C-alpha cells in the first residue's frame, strides 16, 4: 500500500516515499502524510537530521500523481506545494537521498533539502513545458542559485531530464554514489551532522537561507547577533571543554 515510511536511527529520521508501482508518485494521502512527518521531525527534540528517499532503486519520486493533478483532486486538498517545500523552512537539516528518477514535485522536494546525494542512475526532471504548466515551487527563482543558470534554463525550457552526473557537475548534487548506495552515504553525512551542536547546526541553516533571500549583509547581521546568543549556551562550554580534553563532545541541545 502506498505510504510514507518512517524509521528512526539514533538522532536521525529516515522518511521513505513508498509507491514503487508508480515510481513512488505522491498520491492519495501521501503528500499530506509527508508534510505531517516533516512536522513531527521538527517537533521531536531527539531528531537532529532528516533523510528523505524513495523505496527501491528505480525512483526517488515521480512527483504528484498526474491524474489527481489534471482532475483537480489534488488542488481540492489545499495543500499546494507545502509538503515538498517544508524542508526549506525546517530548523533541522534535511538530506535527499535521490535513488532514481526525481521529477516534477519531487524535484521541488529535492531542491528544498539542504543536501542532495544521488545515485548514478538518478535523473532530475522539470516537465512543465511539455505539459503546458509553469514550473513552480521555487524552480524559476531557486534552481539558478542551486545549479548554473544555463543548466537550470535548459532543464526547464527543454523538459529534458538532467542526469545525476550532469547535476553533480552543475553543483546541484553534492555527492554521487553507485546505484543502491545513496541512502547509506546520506546516513554517513547525517551521523556527522547529528553529532554537532544542534542549535549551531540550525543557526547555520537559517543564516545561509537568510543570505540567499535577503543578501550577504543580512546574513552578517544574523551572525553577529546569533553568535553571541549561542556562545553562552551549555553546548558551547561542552565543545570547548571537549577540545581541551581531546575527546568527542557530547552535545545535548539544551538552551
N, C-alpha and C positions, 0 to 999 in steps of 0.2 A: 504493500500500500504506500503511495507517495506520501512522504512526510519530511520533516526536518529532524534529524537525529542529533542527540546531544551526548557528549562524552567528556567527563571531567578527568583531567590527568594532572594531579597536583594543583598548581595555580593556573592551569591552562584549560580552557574550554574549547572543545572541537565541535563545530556545528557542520553537519553533513547534509547537503541537499540531495535527497534520495528519491529519484523518479527515473531510474535507468531506462525504462521502456520508452521514455520520451526525452532522452538526453537530459535528464534532470531539469525539465521545464518546471517552472513555478505555476502550479495550477490548484484549483480548489482553494483550500485554506492555507496553502503553503506560504504565500507571501506574508499573510498576517502572522503565521506561526514564526516565520523567520524574524520578523520585527519583534515579536514577544520574546524570543530567545535572546536577541541582542539586548533588549531592555533588561532582561533577567541577569545577563552577564554584567551589565553596567552596575546593577544594584548589589551584586554579590561581592562582598569585600574579600572573599577568598580568591577570586579570579583576578589575575593580573595581566593576562593576554588572551586573545581570542583568535582562533583559526576557523576560517570557513572554507569548505571544499565541496566537491561533488562525489557522489557514490560511483564506484567503478573507476575504470581507466580511460573512458571514452570522452566524457563530458564533465566540465565544471558545472555548467548550466547553459541551456539554450535560451534562457530568459523566460518571460511570461508565455503562457500558452496562447498562441496567436488566435485560436478560435474564441477564447474568452475575451481577447482584446477587440476583435472585429465585431463580436456580438454585443459589446458594451457591458458584458457581465463583470469584467474586472473593474471597469470605471465605476460601476454601481457600488463597489466596496468603499470607495472614497479614500483608498489607501494611496493612490498615486504612486510616486516613486519612493515614498518614505521607507519601505523595508530595505531597499537596496542602497539608499543614501545614508542609512542610520550609522554605519561605521564611521563616517566622516565627523559626526558630532559626538561620538563616544569619547570619554576620557581615557579609556583603555586602548592600547594598540590592537589593531585587527590585521591579521595576515591572511591573504588569499592564497590558498594552495591550489593553483589552477592546473587541474589534472587532465584537461582535454578542451573541447570546444567551449568557448566563452563568448556568447553572442547577446546583443541587444541589452536587456535589463541586467543580464549577468555581467556584461562589460561595465555597466554603471556600478554594479556591486564591486567589481574588481578595482575600478577607479577610486571608489570610496574607501577602500582599505589602505592601510599605511605601507604595506609591502605586498608585492606580487611575486610569488615563487611559482614558476611554470615548468611543467614537463615539456620535453621537446616535441611531443605530439599535440601540444596545445595550439589553439588558434583564437584570435580575437576578432570579432566581427561587429560592425555597426551597419546593419542592413536597411536603415531608414530610407535612403534614397531609392532603394529597389522596391520599397513598399509604399512609396508616396508619403512617408512620415518623416517629420523633422527629428533628428537625433536629440534626445532630451537627457535629463538627469545630470546636467553639467558638462555634457560632452563637448559642446561648442566652446564653452569657456575654459574648462579644465584640461581637456585632452592635450591642447597645445602646450600646456605647462608640464604635463607628465611625460610627454614624448616630444620629438621635434615637431615644429609647426607643419612641415611638409608631410611628415608621416601621419599626423592627425588628419590633415586635409585629405590625403589620399585614402585613408581608411573610411572617412565619412562621405567623400564625394564619389568614390567608385563603388562602395559597398563590398569591396573585395576584402576578405579576411587577411589579417596580419599574422604571419606565422610566429611561433614562440621565439625563434631565432631573430626574426626581424624586430619583434617587440623588445627583445633584450638589447639589440644594437641601438634601438631608438631610446633606450633608457626607461622604458615603461615597466620592464621586468627586471627585478634585482638579482635573480639567480635562475639558471636553467638546470634542470635535472633530467635524468633518464626517466622514461615512462614508468609510472607507478611509485616514484620517489618524491614527488612534490610535497606530500604531507609529512614525510619523515624529515625533509630539510626544513620545512616550516616549523616543525616541532623543535628542532635544534635551535632555531632562531628564537622561538618563543621562550624556551627554557632560559636562554641567556638574558632576555629582556625581563622575564619574570623574577630573576634573581637580583635585579636592581631596585633602587628605592622607588616604590610605586608613585609617590607624589611628584618626584622629579620626572619620571617617565611621562606621566600625564601632562606635566607642565611643558615639557619639550614638545609633545604633540600639539598642545594648544598654541604654543608660541609659533611653531612653524606654520600652522594653519592661519594664524593671525597675520603673519608676514605675507603669506600668499594672497590673502584677501585685502589687507589694508596697507601693505608695504613694509619695507625694512624698518622705517622709523618707528612704526607701531610695535614691531617685534622687539626692538631695542628697549623701548619704554617698558614693555612687558617683562623683559629680562631683569631690568633694574628693580622693578617692584617685587616680582615673584621670588627672585633670588634671595632677597632679604627675608622674605617670609619663610622660605624653605630651610635656610641655614640655621634656624633656631629650633627646628623640629628634632625629635629623638633620633630619627634615621640619619640625620647629618652627623650627630655625635657618634653614632654607631659606625658610620662609614669611616670617619677619621680615626676612631679608636681601632677598628679592624685593620686599617692601613698600617698603623704603627706596630700593631701586634702581629703583623704578617699572617693574617687569617682572612677567610672569606667573611664578609659582613652578613649579619642576619637582620634583614630589614622587616619591620612589622607594618609599616604604613600608618602607624598611629600618629594622629595630628597633635 
